[in-house]
Amino acid sequence: MNRTLYTLLFHLGLPLVAIRLWLRARKAPAYARRIGERFAINLPAMQPGGIWVHAVSVGESIAAAPMIRALLERYPQLPITVTCMTPTGSERIQALFAGEPRIQHCYLPYDLPWAAARFLDRVKPRLGVIMETELWPNHIHQCAKRGIPVALANARLSARSAKGYARFAGLTRPMLEEMSLIAVQTEAEAERFRLLGARPECVEVTGSIKFDLSIDPQLPIKARDLREQWQALERPVWIAASTHEGEDEILLSAHRQLLASYPNGLLILVPRHPERFNSVFQLCQREGFATVRRSSGEPVVAQTQVLLGDTMGELLFLYALADIAFVGGSLVPNGGHNLLEPAALAKPVLSGPHLFNFLEIAAKLREAAALEEVEDAQGLALSVQRLFELPQDAQRMAAAGLNVMQLNQGALQRLLDGLARLLAR
C-alpha cells in the first residue's frame, strides 16, 4: 500500500468513521460536538508561526505537559498549538493549561490531505511534535511539502507494532523518511525504526520523558489533610487506577476478600474513561459496596468502602491519598498504564501481567523490586494484604520505585535539545 491508496481507502471509509463517532457519542456525548474540527472546518482562531504538539488522548497529554511547559519557558515569543483526538484528551489539555494565553487547542483533523493542508495553512507551525507513536502519513507529508520539520517525541515501537508497519512498507518507509527527529525510549525501538526506513541520523535514544514527572510538594500534604478530614489516617487505603472494562469486577472481588481481614479498608476505584463512571458506580452498588462518588462532594465516612474517582485531572491526587497503588489496564490485555505516577509519589506499585505498552519501564521497576505483578483477584488481595501487614516491605518497594525514577531522569532535556536544533534550522 502507498499513500495514494491509503488516502483513497480513508475517503471510502468515511461513512464508517461517521458511524464510529455516532456509536461513541451514545456513550460519551462529547464525541458529537466540534465535529467540524475533525475536518479542519470551524477551527478556532489561531495565532500562526509557533509549535504544534499532537497528543492523541489523556495519557499522551499528561506525558507531554512537562515538555510543553518547558517549550513555553524556552520560547516565550511562540504560541503552542496542542491537538488531540478524544474529548477526554481535550478536557485534560484545557485543564492543564487553563489561563495560559499562548496555548491554542483543537482536535487534529482526520488524516486526509485536504484537511491536513487546511489545518497546517491555518496554524503555519515552525515545528511539529507528535507524542509517542501517533503516525499519520498525510499530515507528515503535508508538513514535508511545507518544509516543516516533524519530531516524534518519547517514541515507542513494540516488536508487534513494527511487524504491522512492515506489512505496509510502501506507506511506512516514505513517511518515516520525511521525519526530522525520532526521539525513542530504548535502543531496541531505535533499531526497529531504522529497519522500517527512518533515516539513521534522525533516530536518537533519549529515554522516556515519563521519568521526568515532577510532583507538586503540596500534593501529599493536601492528601494527608483530606484523609485527616475523613478520620482515615489509620485506615488501610488502596487505589485501583485507570481501570478498563472487565477489571472492575476483579478489583471489587479482591476488595471484598480484603474486607474480611480489614473491615475498615477503603478502595479508591478510578475508571480510565469518563463514559464508564456511571456503569462502574452501578456495579459497586449492585455488588453491595457502600460507595461515594468523588464528584458528589460527599465526605468519606467510616462506613464507606469504595470511593469512586469520577473526576478529571485528579489522578495524581487520588494516588497520593492511597497507601498502595494498583495500575489498571493490566489485568486485561490492554497493555497497562503509567506505572511511574504512583512510583513518583513513593507508593508501592502493583499491576496485572499485561504490560506490553510499558515493557522497559516495567522491567526497570521489576528489577529494582519496586513492582509486583498479580494474575487475579485472589493474588491481588494477598499482595495488598501483605503490604498492609508488612509496612517495611511497602516502604522498601516505595523507596525502590522512587530511586528508579531519579536514576532515569534526563530524557526531557535530551528531547528539548533535539527540538532546539530543529527550530534553529
MIKE-732872 format. One record per residue (C-alpha): chain; x, y, z; residue number from 0; residue in three letters. Coordinates in Angstrom, 1 decimal, m for minus. Layout:
N
NODE   mol        x        y        z   seq   type
NODE     A        X        Y        Z   NUM    ALA
...
//
This chain:
425
NODE   mol        x        y        z   seq   type
NODE     A      0.0      0.0      0.0     0    MET
NODE     A      1.2      3.5     m0.8     1    ASN
NODE     A     m0.1      6.9      0.4     2    ARG
NODE     A     m2.4      7.3     m2.6     3    THR
NODE     A     m4.2      4.0     m2.0     4    LEU
NODE     A     m4.3      4.7      1.8     5    TYR
NODE     A     m5.9      8.1      1.1     6    THR
NODE     A     m8.4      6.6     m1.3     7    LEU
NODE     A     m9.3      3.9      1.3     8    LEU
NODE     A     m9.6      6.6      4.0     9    PHE
NODE     A    m12.1      8.6      1.9    10    HIS
NODE     A    m14.1      5.4      1.2    11    LEU
NODE     A    m14.1      4.6      4.9    12    GLY
NODE     A    m15.6      8.0      6.0    13    LEU
NODE     A    m19.1      6.5      6.4    14    PRO
NODE     A    m17.6      4.0      8.8    15    LEU
NODE     A    m15.8      6.9     10.6    16    VAL
NODE     A    m19.2      8.7     11.0    17    ALA
NODE     A    m20.8      5.5     12.4    18    ILE
NODE     A    m18.0      5.1     14.8    19    ARG
NODE     A    m18.4      8.7     16.0    20    LEU
NODE     A    m22.1      8.2     16.4    21    TRP
NODE     A    m21.6      5.0     18.4    22    LEU
NODE     A    m19.1      6.7     20.7    23    ARG
NODE     A    m21.4      9.7     21.1    24    ALA
NODE     A    m24.1      7.4     22.5    25    ARG
NODE     A    m21.8      6.6     25.5    26    LYS
NODE     A    m19.8      9.9     25.5    27    ALA
NODE     A    m21.9     12.8     24.1    28    PRO
NODE     A    m18.8     15.0     23.7    29    ALA
NODE     A    m17.9     12.9     20.6    30    TYR
NODE     A    m20.9     14.6     18.8    31    ALA
NODE     A    m19.5     18.1     19.4    32    ARG
NODE     A    m16.9     20.0     17.4    33    ARG
NODE     A    m17.1     17.5     14.5    34    ILE
NODE     A    m16.1     20.3     12.1    35    GLY
NODE     A    m12.6     20.5     13.7    36    GLU
NODE     A    m12.1     16.9     12.6    37    ARG
NODE     A    m12.3     18.1      9.0    38    PHE
NODE     A    m10.4     21.3      9.6    39    ALA
NODE     A    m13.7     23.2      9.5    40    ILE
NODE     A    m14.7     25.9     12.1    41    ASN
NODE     A    m11.2     25.8     13.6    42    LEU
NODE     A    m10.8     28.3     16.5    43    PRO
NODE     A     m8.8     31.4     15.9    44    ALA
NODE     A     m5.1     30.6     15.8    45    MET
NODE     A     m2.0     32.7     16.1    46    GLN
NODE     A      0.3     31.2     13.4    47    PRO
NODE     A      4.0     30.5     13.4    48    GLY
NODE     A      4.6     28.6     16.6    49    GLY
NODE     A      5.0     24.9     17.7    50    ILE
NODE     A      2.4     22.3     17.0    51    TRP
NODE     A      2.2     19.4     19.6    52    VAL
NODE     A     m0.1     16.4     19.0    53    HIS
NODE     A     m1.0     14.2     22.0    54    ALA
NODE     A     m3.7     11.7     20.9    55    VAL
NODE     A     m5.5     11.3     24.3    56    SER
NODE     A     m5.2     11.7     28.1    57    VAL
NODE     A     m2.1      9.7     28.7    58    GLY
NODE     A     m0.1     11.4     26.0    59    GLU
NODE     A     m1.4     14.8     27.1    60    SER
NODE     A     m0.1     14.2     30.6    61    ILE
NODE     A      3.2     12.9     29.3    62    ALA
NODE     A      3.6     15.9     27.0    63    ALA
NODE     A      2.8     18.5     29.7    64    ALA
NODE     A      6.3     18.9     31.1    65    PRO
NODE     A      7.7     19.3     27.6    66    MET
NODE     A      5.0     21.9     26.7    67    ILE
NODE     A      5.8     23.9     29.8    68    ARG
NODE     A      9.5     23.8     29.1    69    ALA
NODE     A      8.8     25.0     25.5    70    LEU
NODE     A      6.7     27.8     26.8    71    LEU
NODE     A      9.6     28.9     29.0    72    GLU
NODE     A     12.3     28.4     26.4    73    ARG
NODE     A     10.4     30.2     23.5    74    TYR
NODE     A      8.3     33.0     25.1    75    PRO
NODE     A      7.6     34.5     21.7    76    GLN
NODE     A      6.0     31.4     20.2    77    LEU
NODE     A      2.4     30.2     20.5    78    PRO
NODE     A      1.9     26.4     21.0    79    ILE
NODE     A     m1.0     24.6     19.4    80    THR
NODE     A     m1.9     21.4     21.2    81    VAL
NODE     A     m4.1     18.9     19.3    82    THR
NODE     A     m5.7     15.6     20.3    83    CYS
NODE     A     m8.3     13.1     19.1    84    MET
NODE     A    m10.6     12.5     22.1    85    THR
NODE     A    m12.9     14.5     24.2    86    PRO
NODE     A    m11.1     13.3     27.4    87    THR
NODE     A     m7.8     14.4     25.9    88    GLY
NODE     A     m9.3     17.8     25.1    89    SER
NODE     A    m10.6     18.3     28.6    90    GLU
NODE     A     m7.2     17.3     30.1    91    ARG
NODE     A     m5.3     19.8     27.8    92    ILE
NODE     A     m7.7     22.6     28.7    93    GLN
NODE     A     m7.4     21.8     32.4    94    ALA
NODE     A     m3.6     21.5     32.3    95    LEU
NODE     A     m3.1     24.9     30.5    96    PHE
NODE     A     m6.1     26.9     31.7    97    ALA
NODE     A     m5.1     30.6     31.8    98    GLY
NODE     A     m2.1     30.2     29.5    99    GLU
NODE     A     m2.8     32.6     26.6   100    PRO
NODE     A     m0.1     31.1     24.3   101    ARG
NODE     A     m1.7     27.6     24.4   102    ILE
NODE     A     m4.1     27.0     21.4   103    GLN
NODE     A     m6.1     23.9     21.2   104    HIS
NODE     A     m8.3     22.0     18.7   105    CYS
NODE     A     m8.9     18.4     17.5   106    TYR
NODE     A     m6.4     17.2     15.0   107    LEU
NODE     A     m8.2     16.8     11.6   108    PRO
NODE     A     m8.5     13.4     10.1   109    TYR
NODE     A     m5.5     12.2      8.0   110    ASP
NODE     A     m7.0     13.4      4.7   111    LEU
NODE     A     m4.6     15.5      2.5   112    PRO
NODE     A     m7.0     18.5      2.1   113    TRP
NODE     A     m7.9     18.5      5.9   114    ALA
NODE     A     m4.3     18.3      6.9   115    ALA
NODE     A     m3.4     21.1      4.4   116    ALA
NODE     A     m6.1     23.4      5.7   117    ARG
NODE     A     m5.0     22.8      9.3   118    PHE
NODE     A     m1.4     23.5      8.6   119    LEU
NODE     A     m2.2     26.6      6.4   120    ASP
NODE     A     m4.1     27.9      9.4   121    ARG
NODE     A     m1.5     27.1     12.1   122    VAL
NODE     A      1.7     27.5     10.0   123    LYS
NODE     A      3.8     25.8     12.6   124    PRO
NODE     A      7.6     26.2     12.6   125    ARG
NODE     A      7.9     22.7     14.1   126    LEU
NODE     A      5.6     19.7     14.6   127    GLY
NODE     A      6.0     17.4     17.6   128    VAL
NODE     A      4.0     14.1     17.7   129    ILE
NODE     A      3.9     12.3     21.0   130    MET
NODE     A      4.8      8.6     21.2   131    GLU
NODE     A      3.7      6.7     18.0   132    THR
NODE     A      0.7      8.5     16.5   133    GLU
NODE     A      1.9      8.4     12.9   134    LEU
NODE     A     m0.3     10.0     10.2   135    TRP
NODE     A      1.1      9.8      6.7   136    PRO
NODE     A     m0.8     12.7      5.1   137    ASN
NODE     A     m0.1     15.1      8.0   138    HIS
NODE     A      3.6     14.2      7.9   139    ILE
NODE     A      3.7     14.6      4.1   140    HIS
NODE     A      1.9     17.9      4.1   141    GLN
NODE     A      4.5     19.1      6.7   142    CYS
NODE     A      7.3     17.9      4.5   143    ALA
NODE     A      5.8     19.8      1.5   144    LYS
NODE     A      5.9     23.0      3.5   145    ARG
NODE     A      9.4     22.5      4.9   146    GLY
NODE     A      8.0     22.0      8.5   147    ILE
NODE     A     10.3     19.6     10.5   148    PRO
NODE     A      8.4     16.9     12.4   149    VAL
NODE     A      9.7     15.2     15.5   150    ALA
NODE     A      8.3     12.0     17.1   151    LEU
NODE     A      8.8     12.5     20.9   152    ALA
NODE     A      9.0      9.8     23.5   153    ASN
NODE     A      8.6      7.3     20.7   154    ALA
NODE     A      7.6      3.7     21.4   155    ARG
NODE     A      7.5      0.8     18.9   156    LEU
NODE     A      6.9     m2.7     20.1   157    SER
NODE     A      8.1     m5.7     18.0   158    ALA
NODE     A      4.4     m6.5     17.3   159    ARG
NODE     A      3.7     m2.9     16.1   160    SER
NODE     A      6.9     m2.9     14.0   161    ALA
NODE     A      5.7     m6.1     12.2   162    LYS
NODE     A      2.4     m4.4     11.5   163    GLY
NODE     A      4.1     m1.3     10.0   164    TYR
NODE     A      6.5     m3.6      8.0   165    ALA
NODE     A      3.5     m5.1      6.2   166    ARG
NODE     A      2.8     m1.7      4.7   167    PHE
NODE     A      6.3     m0.7      3.8   168    ALA
NODE     A      5.2      1.3      0.7   169    GLY
NODE     A      3.3      3.6      3.1   170    LEU
NODE     A      5.6      3.4      6.2   171    THR
NODE     A      9.1      3.9      4.7   172    ARG
NODE     A      8.4      7.2      2.8   173    PRO
NODE     A      6.6      8.6      5.9   174    MET
NODE     A      9.5      7.8      8.2   175    LEU
NODE     A     12.0      9.2      5.7   176    GLU
NODE     A     10.1     12.5      6.0   177    GLU
NODE     A     10.6     12.7      9.8   178    MET
NODE     A     13.3     15.1     11.0   179    SER
NODE     A     13.7     13.6     14.5   180    LEU
NODE     A     12.6     10.3     16.1   181    ILE
NODE     A     13.4     10.5     19.8   182    ALA
NODE     A     12.9      6.9     21.1   183    VAL
NODE     A     12.9      5.5     24.6   184    GLN
NODE     A     15.2      2.5     24.0   185    THR
NODE     A     17.9      1.3     21.6   186    GLU
NODE     A     15.7     m1.7     20.6   187    ALA
NODE     A     13.0      0.7     19.5   188    GLU
NODE     A     15.6      2.8     17.7   189    ALA
NODE     A     16.7     m0.2     15.7   190    GLU
NODE     A     13.0     m1.1     14.8   191    ARG
NODE     A     12.5      2.4     13.4   192    PHE
NODE     A     15.7      2.2     11.3   193    ARG
NODE     A     14.7     m1.1      9.9   194    LEU
NODE     A     11.4      0.4      8.9   195    LEU
NODE     A     13.1      3.1      6.9   196    GLY
NODE     A     13.8      6.0      9.3   197    ALA
NODE     A     17.0      7.9      8.4   198    ARG
NODE     A     19.7      6.7     10.9   199    PRO
NODE     A     20.9     10.2     11.6   200    GLU
NODE     A     17.4     11.2     12.6   201    CYS
NODE     A     16.9      8.5     15.2   202    VAL
NODE     A     18.1      9.3     18.8   203    GLU
NODE     A     17.7      7.3     22.0   204    VAL
NODE     A     16.6      9.9     24.6   205    THR
NODE     A     14.8      7.7     27.1   206    GLY
NODE     A     11.3      8.1     28.4   207    SER
NODE     A     10.2     11.6     29.5   208    ILE
NODE     A      7.7      9.9     31.8   209    LYS
NODE     A     10.6      9.5     34.3   210    PHE
NODE     A     10.9     13.3     34.4   211    ASP
NODE     A      7.5     13.6     36.1   212    LEU
NODE     A      7.7     16.2     38.9   213    SER
NODE     A      5.3     16.2     41.8   214    ILE
NODE     A      3.9     19.3     43.5   215    ASP
NODE     A      5.3     19.1     47.1   216    PRO
NODE     A      1.9     20.4     48.3   217    GLN
NODE     A      0.1     17.3     46.8   218    LEU
NODE     A      1.0     14.8     49.6   219    PRO
NODE     A      0.2     17.5     52.2   220    ILE
NODE     A     m3.2     18.1     50.8   221    LYS
NODE     A     m3.9     14.4     50.6   222    ALA
NODE     A     m2.9     13.9     54.2   223    ARG
NODE     A     m5.2     16.8     55.2   224    ASP
NODE     A     m8.1     15.2     53.4   225    LEU
NODE     A     m7.5     11.8     55.0   226    ARG
NODE     A     m7.5     13.6     58.3   227    GLU
NODE     A    m10.8     15.2     57.5   228    GLN
NODE     A    m12.1     11.7     56.7   229    TRP
NODE     A    m10.7     10.5     60.0   230    GLN
NODE     A     m8.9      7.9     57.9   231    ALA
NODE     A     m5.2      8.4     58.7   232    LEU
NODE     A     m5.1      4.9     60.3   233    GLU
NODE     A     m7.4      3.3     57.7   234    ARG
NODE     A     m5.8      0.9     55.2   235    PRO
NODE     A     m6.4      2.7     51.8   236    VAL
NODE     A     m5.5      1.3     48.4   237    TRP
NODE     A     m6.2      2.6     44.9   238    ILE
NODE     A     m7.0      0.8     41.6   239    ALA
NODE     A     m6.5      3.4     38.9   240    ALA
NODE     A     m7.1      3.6     35.1   241    SER
NODE     A     m9.3      0.5     35.1   242    THR
NODE     A    m10.8     m0.9     32.0   243    HIS
NODE     A    m13.9     m2.9     31.3   244    GLU
NODE     A    m13.5     m6.4     32.7   245    GLY
NODE     A    m11.2     m5.3     35.5   246    GLU
NODE     A    m13.6     m3.6     38.0   247    ASP
NODE     A    m15.3     m6.9     38.9   248    GLU
NODE     A    m11.9     m8.4     39.7   249    ILE
NODE     A    m10.9     m5.4     41.8   250    LEU
NODE     A    m14.1     m5.4     43.7   251    LEU
NODE     A    m13.7     m9.2     44.4   252    SER
NODE     A    m10.2     m8.5     45.7   253    ALA
NODE     A    m11.5     m5.7     47.9   254    HIS
NODE     A    m14.2     m8.0     49.3   255    ARG
NODE     A    m11.6    m10.5     50.3   256    GLN
NODE     A     m9.5     m7.7     51.9   257    LEU
NODE     A    m12.5     m6.5     53.9   258    LEU
NODE     A    m12.6     m9.9     55.6   259    ALA
NODE     A     m9.3     m9.1     57.2   260    SER
NODE     A     m9.5     m5.3     57.2   261    TYR
NODE     A    m13.2     m4.4     57.7   262    PRO
NODE     A    m12.2     m0.7     57.7   263    ASN
NODE     A    m10.4     m0.9     54.3   264    GLY
NODE     A    m11.1      1.7     51.6   265    LEU
NODE     A    m10.7      1.2     47.9   266    LEU
NODE     A    m10.3      4.2     45.6   267    ILE
NODE     A    m11.6      2.9     42.2   268    LEU
NODE     A    m10.8      5.1     39.2   269    VAL
NODE     A    m12.1      4.0     35.8   270    PRO
NODE     A     m9.9      5.2     32.9   271    ARG
NODE     A    m12.7      6.5     30.7   272    HIS
NODE     A    m15.4      9.0     31.9   273    PRO
NODE     A    m18.2      7.3     29.9   274    GLU
NODE     A    m17.8      4.3     32.3   275    ARG
NODE     A    m18.2      6.3     35.5   276    PHE
NODE     A    m21.9      5.6     35.8   277    ASN
NODE     A    m21.7      2.0     35.0   278    SER
NODE     A    m18.9      1.3     37.4   279    VAL
NODE     A    m20.8      3.2     40.2   280    PHE
NODE     A    m23.8      1.0     39.4   281    GLN
NODE     A    m21.6     m2.1     39.6   282    LEU
NODE     A    m20.3     m1.1     43.0   283    CYS
NODE     A    m23.9     m0.7     44.2   284    GLN
NODE     A    m25.0     m4.0     42.8   285    ARG
NODE     A    m22.1     m5.7     44.5   286    GLU
NODE     A    m23.3     m4.2     47.8   287    GLY
NODE     A    m20.4     m1.8     48.5   288    PHE
NODE     A    m21.1      1.4     50.3   289    ALA
NODE     A    m19.8      3.8     47.6   290    THR
NODE     A    m19.2      7.5     47.4   291    VAL
NODE     A    m18.6      9.4     44.2   292    ARG
NODE     A    m15.8     11.8     44.4   293    ARG
NODE     A    m17.7     14.2     42.1   294    SER
NODE     A    m20.6     14.4     44.6   295    SER
NODE     A    m18.6     16.2     47.2   296    GLY
NODE     A    m19.9     13.8     49.9   297    GLU
NODE     A    m17.4     13.0     52.6   298    PRO
NODE     A    m15.9      9.6     53.0   299    VAL
NODE     A    m17.1      8.2     56.4   300    VAL
NODE     A    m16.2      5.2     58.4   301    ALA
NODE     A    m18.9      3.1     56.6   302    GLN
NODE     A    m17.6      4.0     53.1   303    THR
NODE     A    m16.0      1.0     51.4   304    GLN
NODE     A    m15.4      2.4     47.9   305    VAL
NODE     A    m14.6      5.9     46.7   306    LEU
NODE     A    m15.3      6.2     43.0   307    LEU
NODE     A    m12.8      8.5     41.4   308    GLY
NODE     A    m15.1     10.0     38.8   309    ASP
NODE     A    m13.4     13.4     38.3   310    THR
NODE     A    m11.0     14.5     35.7   311    MET
NODE     A     m7.4     15.8     36.4   312    GLY
NODE     A     m7.2     14.4     39.9   313    GLU
NODE     A     m5.4     11.1     39.3   314    LEU
NODE     A     m2.1     12.1     41.0   315    LEU
NODE     A     m4.1     13.4     44.0   316    PHE
NODE     A     m6.0     10.2     44.3   317    LEU
NODE     A     m2.8      8.2     44.1   318    TYR
NODE     A     m1.4     10.5     46.9   319    ALA
NODE     A     m4.5      9.6     49.1   320    LEU
NODE     A     m3.7      5.9     49.0   321    ALA
NODE     A     m1.1      3.7     50.7   322    ASP
NODE     A     m0.8      1.1     47.9   323    ILE
NODE     A     m1.4      1.6     44.2   324    ALA
NODE     A     m2.6     m0.9     41.6   325    PHE
NODE     A     m2.3      0.4     38.0   326    VAL
NODE     A     m5.1     m0.9     35.7   327    GLY
NODE     A     m5.3     m1.8     32.0   328    GLY
NODE     A     m3.1     m4.7     33.0   329    SER
NODE     A     m5.5     m7.5     34.2   330    LEU
NODE     A     m7.0     m7.4     30.7   331    VAL
NODE     A     m4.8     m7.4     27.6   332    PRO
NODE     A     m4.8     m3.6     27.2   333    ASN
NODE     A     m1.1     m3.1     27.7   334    GLY
NODE     A     m1.1     m1.2     31.1   335    GLY
NODE     A     m0.8      2.4     32.0   336    HIS
NODE     A      1.8      4.7     33.5   337    ASN
NODE     A      3.5      2.9     36.4   338    LEU
NODE     A      5.7      5.8     37.2   339    LEU
NODE     A      2.9      8.1     38.5   340    GLU
NODE     A      2.4      6.2     41.8   341    PRO
NODE     A      6.2      5.5     41.9   342    ALA
NODE     A      6.9      9.2     41.8   343    ALA
NODE     A      4.6      9.6     44.9   344    LEU
NODE     A      6.5      6.9     46.7   345    ALA
NODE     A      3.7      4.3     46.6   346    LYS
NODE     A      4.3      0.5     46.3   347    PRO
NODE     A      3.2     m0.4     42.8   348    VAL
NODE     A      1.1     m3.4     41.8   349    LEU
NODE     A     m0.2     m4.4     38.3   350    SER
NODE     A     m1.5     m7.2     36.3   351    GLY
NODE     A      0.6     m9.2     33.8   352    PRO
NODE     A     m0.4     m7.3     30.6   353    HIS
NODE     A      2.2     m4.5     30.4   354    LEU
NODE     A      3.3     m4.6     26.7   355    PHE
NODE     A      2.9     m0.8     26.4   356    ASN
NODE     A      5.4     m0.3     29.2   357    PHE
NODE     A      7.9     m3.1     28.9   358    LEU
NODE     A     11.0     m1.1     29.5   359    GLU
NODE     A      9.6      0.9     32.5   360    ILE
NODE     A      8.1     m2.3     34.0   361    ALA
NODE     A     11.4     m4.1     33.6   362    ALA
NODE     A     13.3     m1.4     35.4   363    LYS
NODE     A     10.8     m1.4     38.3   364    LEU
NODE     A     10.7     m5.2     38.4   365    ARG
NODE     A     14.5     m5.4     38.5   366    GLU
NODE     A     14.5     m2.9     41.4   367    ALA
NODE     A     11.8     m4.9     43.3   368    ALA
NODE     A      9.6     m1.9     43.0   369    ALA
NODE     A      6.8     m3.6     41.1   370    LEU
NODE     A      4.7     m6.7     41.9   371    GLU
NODE     A      2.5     m8.4     39.3   372    GLU
NODE     A     m0.6    m10.3     40.1   373    VAL
NODE     A     m2.8    m12.6     38.0   374    GLU
NODE     A     m6.2    m12.4     39.6   375    ASP
NODE     A     m8.4    m11.2     42.4   376    ALA
NODE     A     m7.0    m13.6     45.0   377    GLN
NODE     A     m3.4    m12.8     44.1   378    GLY
NODE     A     m4.2     m9.0     44.3   379    LEU
NODE     A     m5.9     m9.3     47.6   380    ALA
NODE     A     m3.0    m11.3     49.1   381    LEU
NODE     A     m0.4     m8.8     47.8   382    SER
NODE     A     m2.3     m5.8     49.1   383    VAL
NODE     A     m2.9     m7.5     52.5   384    GLN
NODE     A      0.8     m8.4     52.8   385    ARG
NODE     A      1.8     m4.8     52.2   386    LEU
NODE     A     m0.7     m3.6     54.8   387    PHE
NODE     A      0.7     m6.1     57.3   388    GLU
NODE     A      4.3     m5.6     56.5   389    LEU
NODE     A      4.8     m1.8     56.2   390    PRO
NODE     A      8.5     m2.2     56.0   391    GLN
NODE     A      8.1     m4.1     52.7   392    ASP
NODE     A      5.8     m1.4     51.4   393    ALA
NODE     A      8.3      1.2     52.3   394    GLN
NODE     A     11.1     m0.7     50.6   395    ARG
NODE     A      9.1     m1.0     47.4   396    MET
NODE     A      8.2      2.7     47.5   397    ALA
NODE     A     11.8      3.8     48.0   398    ALA
NODE     A     13.0      1.5     45.2   399    ALA
NODE     A     10.4      2.9     42.8   400    GLY
NODE     A     11.4      6.5     43.7   401    LEU
NODE     A     15.0      5.6     43.1   402    ASN
NODE     A     14.3      4.2     39.6   403    VAL
NODE     A     12.5      7.5     38.8   404    MET
NODE     A     15.5      9.6     39.9   405    GLN
NODE     A     18.1      7.4     38.2   406    LEU
NODE     A     16.4      7.6     34.8   407    ASN
NODE     A     15.6     11.3     34.6   408    GLN
NODE     A     17.1     13.5     31.9   409    GLY
NODE     A     15.1     12.4     28.8   410    ALA
NODE     A     13.2     15.6     28.7   411    LEU
NODE     A     16.4     17.7     28.5   412    GLN
NODE     A     17.7     15.5     25.7   413    ARG
NODE     A     14.4     15.8     23.8   414    LEU
NODE     A     14.4     19.6     24.2   415    LEU
NODE     A     17.9     19.8     22.9   416    ASP
NODE     A     16.8     17.9     19.8   417    GLY
NODE     A     13.8     20.1     19.2   418    LEU
NODE     A     16.0     23.2     19.6   419    ALA
NODE     A     18.2     22.0     16.8   420    ARG
NODE     A     15.2     21.7     14.5   421    LEU
NODE     A     13.9     25.2     15.4   422    LEU
NODE     A     17.3     26.7     14.8   423    ALA
NODE     A     17.4     25.5     11.1   424    ARG
//
